[in-house]
Amino acid sequence: MPQIKSAIKRVKTQEESRKRNAAQMNKLRTAVKKFKTAAAAGDEDASKLRLEAESALDKAASKGLIHKNKAARDKSRLAKLAK
């Protein structure tokens, strides 16, 4: 545990950020997984789930959780899977 006051504060904020980032990544992964399972099953609501997954990817990229190129690559793969 750090001794310096600013370092103690930094540890607290890092923990909050870690939890927030983990929650956002879980939402992203869940949205993508829901679409992939729906697309594999041939469900009618797959297009709606694809839009949700793409939105989650865009949000993650804008928040800095993933790189914008990874978001674009994943969106491209989802579109290819939807065809």
N, C-alpha and C positions, 0 to 999 in steps of 0.2 A: 504494500500500500504506500502511495507517495506521501511525503511529509510536507511538501510545499502546497500552500492553499490553492493556487491556480491549477496545479497538477491534480489535486483532489477533485476540483470542479470538473476538470477535463475528463477524468475517469467516469464521473456521473453522466456527463453528456454523451460520451462514447457509448456507454451502456444503453442509454435511451435511443441513440441512433441505431445501434445494432439491433435492438428489438423492433424498431420501426421498419428498418430495411428488411429484416427477416419476414415480417408480416407482409410487406409489399411483395416480396419475392414469392411467398407462398400463394398469394392471390394470383399472381402472374402465372405460376406453374399450374395452379388449379384451373384457371380459365383455358389455358392451352390444352391441358389434358382432357377437359370436358369436350372441347371441340374435336380433338383427335378421336376420342371414343365415339362421338356422335357421327363423325365422318366415316369411320370404319363400319359403323352399324348402318349407315345410310339413312339416318334420321332426317326428317324434314326441317327441324329447327337448327340444323348444322350451320346454316348461313348466319343466323342470329348469333350463335355461339362464336362463329368466326369473327364477327364484328366486335364482340366483347373481348375476345382474345387479342385482336389487333389493338383495341383501345388500351388494354392492360399493358401491351408491349410499348405503346407510345408513351403512356404515363411513366412506366419504368425508365424509359430512355430520357424523358424530360427531367426526371428527378435524379438522374445520374446513377441509377442502380445498374443499368446495363448500357453498353455503348450504343450509339445510334445506328452504327452499321450492323450490329447484332440484331437490333430490333427490325431493321429493314430486311435482313436475311431471313429471320424467323417469319416475318409477315409474308415474304415471298414463298417460303416453304408451305405456309398454311394455305395460301391461295392455290398453289399447285396441288395440294392435297384435296382441296375443295372441288377441283374439276372432275 
